[in-house]
Amino acid sequence: MARLEPFDESQLTPGMAGLVDRVQFDPAYDRGLRVFAHSQEFVEPMWTAYVDMFEGGLLDSRLKEMMRIKVAQNNDCFT
C-alpha cells in the first residue's frame, strides 16, 4: 500500500504553513495537514474555514471538539 509522506515546511505554500502553525498544538492535526498538503489548492481553503470555526464563534473550542468527537462516535467514525 502506498503511503504519502508529510511535506516539510519548505514545500508548503505560505497559507498552508500558516495553518500548520495554527494547529501545532495537536501532533495529529499537524501531521495530517502536512500529508494533505499534497493537494494544497483543495486543502488550504477547507482547513482555513475549519480552523476558523474552532477558533471563533460563541462556543468554547473545547466544547466544539467534544461535539466533533461525539458526532464521530455516533457515526462510527473513529478519530
C-alpha angles and dihedrals in degrees: 000000000000117000129201115228119220115258118244122236092265091060096053125096114238090257093052091045088054091051092049089052090052094053100039089112088077117050092202093057091043094052092040093055091048090054092044087052087086083083101034096157089063101033100046099065093039095050093042088060091044094051092043089053092054095044097045138044135063099291123080113255091236090058090048090051092050089050091049091052093047092050089049091051092048089052094046089245106138115205 
